[in-house]
Amino acid sequence: MLTCDRLVLQQGLFSLTANVGFEVGLVTALIGPSGAGKSTLLAAIAGFLQPSSGRLLWDGTNLTDAAPGARPVSVLFQDNNLFPHLSTAQNVGLGLRPDLKLDGAQHSQVGAALADVGLDGFADRKPSALSGGQQSRVALARVLVADRPIVLLDEPFAALGPALKDEMLDLVRSKLKTAGKTIIMVTHDPSDARRIADQAALVADGTVAQPVATDSLLDNPPPALAAYLG
């Protein structure tokens, strides 16, 4: 389990408290008003934000002071975080080795990941030659080769059209959920949560609520969520 043990996160005057657990192998949606702290929580889990107090635990191991690169975490960002001067294959290969000194087996892994996300034959293309949806697939392929047990989704498909966004969410579920990853995704869209999330947690009023079944939360929203959903 990924456990936020009395975690307190502060940025200026903003404070967020998380005393929750995320079950292994499930997709959890973080939902709530803009500015409530959803991305702040992901930043803390990834190691980009140091908590002012509390602990972050993974399977009993304390990750609170671990550097981002030492954590069992991959992140899909909203802008896909692709390097424009690198090819598609090289961008994916970064998930295996930051210096891109890949051996034959690792090159094969990259090729297999690209095929898995529907980009077989795109290895030599630069990001500028790809559509938005294809760039999202490259970022997903990089997460596949990195093969870390925790995957954080910070609205990586928000800029895509509805049909393409649904396609990417389905791909996340089929490739990452099926592989047993623990997935935490930020979303402002309840339909995204219903589509792939096993459970959902409300982030509002400075607190991260304990995750519950997605349909249960959305069908019977607490006042803060009802006000947000309108």
Secondary structure, 3 states (H helix, E strand, C coil): CEEEEEEEEEECCEEEEEEEEECCCCEEEEECCCCCCHHHHHHHHHCCCCCCEEEEEECCEECCCCCHHHCCEEEECCCCCCCCCCCHHHHHHCCCCCCCCCCHHHHHHHHHHHHHCCCCCCCCCCHHHCCHHHHHHHHHHHHHHHCCCEEEEECCCCCCCHHHHHHHHHHHHHHHHCCCCEEEEECCCHHHHHHHCCEEEEEECCEECCCEEHHHHHHCCCHHHHHHHC
